[in-house]
Amino acid sequence: MILNSAPDAAASPKVVGQGAFRFRVETGWPRLTEGLSWREVPGVACDAQDRVHLFCRGETPVMVFEPDGTLAKAWGSGTFARAHGLTIGPDGSRYYVDDLDHTVKKFDAGGDWVLTLGVSGKPSETGATSVDYRTIRQAGPPFHYPTNLAVGPDGDLFVADGYGNARVHRFSADGALKLSWGEPGTGPGQFHVPHGIAVDQRGRICVADRENDRLQWFSPEGEVLEIWDELARPSQMIFDAEGNVWVVELGYLAGRWPGTGEAEPGATGGRVSVFDPGGRLLSRWGGGAEPEAPGDFFAPHDLALDSKGDLYVVEVAWSAGGRRGMVSPQCHAVQKFIRL
């Protein structure tokens, strides 16, 4: 079944967050035109005009909306095997990470294809037999179910690879592989699902090491610099102008791997957390107590800030449990939060 968004324009305004990071939940955003729908939305990014780009799972993978929620553009049918990650570079280039195709596709700001990283439909040899990271036997070359991409200050590309590998790959801007690092495991520099990736203002590479419940920070050469523990399965992070770290955490109620049983009593569900550059928690909301309620989350997967500080969070509710009836088909896939 393909699901529409979950407009709830009649709901009362809800405020989330704390301190300087408080938001009003904008229910009913965006407005889908007739004939467009999605099953879920794994990727989001804002361009220089504050248009919101969504990378969707459905018949139309790419949708672009104006800040007021009106549709600006929709395209991509037949172009991707499965949407996963979306990044917009400083020059407006779009990078679409297609996990089931084992590729990253780059398009320029005008929508013309530029290059493809990886070989379409051909995973590298890691021993993995599915997207389950526990089947990986050894680290391999690019790619095996890659997940996200970040652009460095010199234009180099850093790809988190991802579900079927346990590596970060660094490419030049024109797509030449420079180096790779990482292997399966729990030690420093090792990964269990390097799911999200971003580059901070100091040029450090931050990796959301999701199933190890941590963020790992690296030099561009792959040297471990810092590790932040005690996150709840971080999926992706972004940085604001002050260097604060905004993280979407999947939590322990959704998207659990087969054989891992039920979540422990009191375990958190999906949430958004904001940390200062030193790792001090500044604001947090969600937690999954009411995963379908405005402002709460079931399976947050990506996030983006626009120039006004408004926040967009997208979710993969269907993959993470909606198909097993854990949440209804009306569970939100996209939420907009207006900065107060």
Secondary structure as UniProt FT lines:
FT   TURN            9..10
FT   STRAND          15..18
FT   TURN            19..20
FT   STRAND          21..26
FT   TURN            27..28
FT   TURN            34..35
FT   STRAND          40..46
FT   TURN            48..49
FT   STRAND          52..57
FT   STRAND          62..65
FT   TURN            67..68
FT   STRAND          71..75
FT   TURN            77..79
FT   STRAND          83..88
FT   TURN            90..91
FT   STRAND          94..98
FT   HELIX           99..101
FT   STRAND          103..107
FT   TURN            109..110
FT   STRAND          113..117
FT   TURN            120..121
FT   HELIX           133..135
FT   STRAND          146..151
FT   TURN            153..154
FT   STRAND          157..161
FT   STRAND          167..171
FT   TURN            173..174
FT   STRAND          177..181
FT   TURN            188..189
FT   STRAND          194..199
FT   TURN            201..202
FT   STRAND          205..209
FT   HELIX           210..212
FT   STRAND          214..218
FT   TURN            220..221
FT   STRAND          224..228
FT   STRAND          234..239
FT   TURN            241..242
FT   STRAND          245..249
FT   TURN            258..259
FT   TURN            265..266
FT   STRAND          271..275
FT   TURN            277..278
FT   STRAND          281..286
FT   TURN            291..292
FT   TURN            294..295
FT   STRAND          300..305
FT   TURN            307..308
FT   STRAND          311..315
FT   TURN            317..321
FT   HELIX           322..324
FT   TURN            329..330
FT   STRAND          334..339
//
